[in-house]
Amino acid sequence: MSIVRLQVELNIHEGKFAAFEALAQQMSAVSQQEPGTLAYEFCLSGDRTRCRLIEAYTDANAVEAHFAGPAVREFVPRLMEHCSVSRFEVYGDPGPQVTAMVASFGAEIFGLWHGFSR
């Protein structure tokens, strides 16, 4: 198994938290149904202005399936009306198609160097 992780740092626009929250809930519900998605967690700052989306996938194929599915295709464009990406990092090899897609968000990819996952 070659786990791929993503961390997306989001700044929530003023007055947009309720809409952001509703979309985050829908995205989580859709992503939970994807067999290769191991984790999909929104972590919120105390002042509700910043959010970190932590994602984990079994492998590059699972990341590609997620990016082809409704969480990304349908909900991400709507979510971006209520927030902006301040940082996007990928850990592991997400494959060439996803690499090209995340480049538009300024993602930095960190390839596995040493270590292991259980």
C-alpha positions as CSV (number, residue, x, y, z in Angstrom):
1,M,0.0,0.0,0.0
2,S,1.3,3.4,-1.0
3,I,-0.8,5.8,1.1
4,V,-1.2,9.4,-0.3
5,R,-2.1,12.2,2.1
6,L,-3.2,15.7,1.4
7,Q,-3.4,18.8,3.6
8,V,-5.3,21.8,2.4
9,E,-5.2,25.0,4.4
10,L,-8.3,27.1,3.9
11,N,-9.1,30.7,4.9
12,I,-12.9,31.1,5.4
13,H,-14.3,34.4,4.0
14,E,-16.0,36.7,6.5
15,G,-19.7,35.9,6.9
16,K,-19.4,32.7,5.0
17,F,-19.0,30.1,7.8
18,A,-22.5,28.7,7.6
19,A,-22.3,28.0,3.9
20,F,-18.8,26.6,4.2
21,E,-19.9,24.3,7.0
22,A,-22.8,23.0,5.0
23,L,-20.6,22.2,2.0
24,A,-17.9,20.6,4.3
25,Q,-20.6,18.2,5.7
26,Q,-21.7,17.3,2.2
27,M,-18.2,16.7,1.0
28,S,-17.5,14.5,4.0
29,A,-20.6,12.4,3.5
30,V,-19.8,11.9,-0.2
31,S,-16.1,11.1,0.5
32,Q,-17.0,8.6,3.2
33,Q,-18.6,6.4,0.5
34,E,-15.4,6.1,-1.5
35,P,-13.7,2.8,-0.8
36,G,-10.1,4.1,-1.2
37,T,-10.6,7.1,1.1
38,L,-9.0,6.4,4.5
39,A,-9.5,9.8,6.1
40,Y,-11.3,13.1,5.2
41,E,-11.2,15.4,8.2
42,F,-12.0,19.1,8.4
43,C,-10.2,20.7,11.4
44,L,-11.3,24.2,12.4
45,S,-9.5,27.0,14.2
46,G,-11.1,28.4,17.4
47,D,-12.2,31.6,15.7
48,R,-13.8,29.7,12.8
49,T,-11.8,31.6,10.2
50,R,-9.3,28.9,9.2
51,C,-9.7,25.3,8.4
52,R,-7.4,22.4,7.6
53,L,-8.7,19.5,5.4
54,I,-6.6,16.4,6.1
55,E,-7.1,13.6,3.6
56,A,-5.6,10.1,3.2
57,Y,-6.0,7.6,0.4
58,T,-4.9,4.0,-0.1
59,D,-3.0,4.9,-3.2
60,A,-2.8,7.1,-6.3
61,N,-5.8,5.3,-7.9
62,A,-7.9,6.2,-4.9
63,V,-6.8,9.8,-5.1
64,E,-7.7,9.9,-8.8
65,A,-11.1,8.4,-8.1
66,H,-11.8,11.0,-5.4
67,F,-10.8,13.8,-7.8
68,A,-13.0,12.4,-10.5
69,G,-16.0,12.2,-8.0
70,P,-18.5,14.6,-6.7
71,A,-16.5,15.9,-3.7
72,V,-14.1,17.6,-6.1
73,R,-16.0,18.0,-9.3
74,E,-19.3,19.3,-7.7
75,F,-18.5,20.6,-4.3
76,V,-15.0,22.1,-4.5
77,P,-16.0,24.9,-7.0
78,R,-18.9,25.8,-4.6
79,L,-16.7,25.6,-1.6
80,M,-14.2,28.0,-3.2
81,E,-16.9,30.7,-3.2
82,H,-16.6,30.8,0.6
83,C,-12.9,30.3,1.2
84,S,-9.5,30.5,-0.3
85,V,-6.6,28.1,-0.3
86,S,-3.5,29.4,1.6
87,R,-1.5,26.2,1.4
88,F,-1.9,22.8,-0.3
89,E,0.5,20.0,0.3
90,V,0.5,16.4,-1.0
91,Y,2.5,13.7,0.7
92,G,3.3,10.7,-1.5
93,D,2.7,10.2,-5.3
94,P,-0.8,11.1,-6.3
95,G,-0.2,10.2,-9.9
96,P,0.3,12.4,-13.0
97,Q,-3.4,13.3,-13.5
98,V,-3.9,14.5,-9.9
99,T,-0.5,16.2,-9.9
100,A,-1.6,18.3,-12.9
101,M,-5.0,19.1,-11.2
102,V,-3.5,20.3,-7.9
103,A,-1.0,22.5,-9.6
104,S,-3.8,25.0,-10.3
105,F,-4.1,25.4,-6.5
106,G,-0.3,25.8,-6.1
107,A,0.1,22.5,-4.4
108,E,3.5,21.3,-3.4
109,I,4.2,17.6,-3.6
110,F,6.5,15.8,-1.1
111,G,7.6,12.4,-2.3
112,L,8.1,9.6,0.2
113,W,11.7,9.6,1.2
114,H,12.1,7.4,4.3
115,G,9.7,5.8,6.8
116,F,6.6,3.7,6.9
117,S,2.9,3.7,7.5
118,R,0.8,1.1,9.3
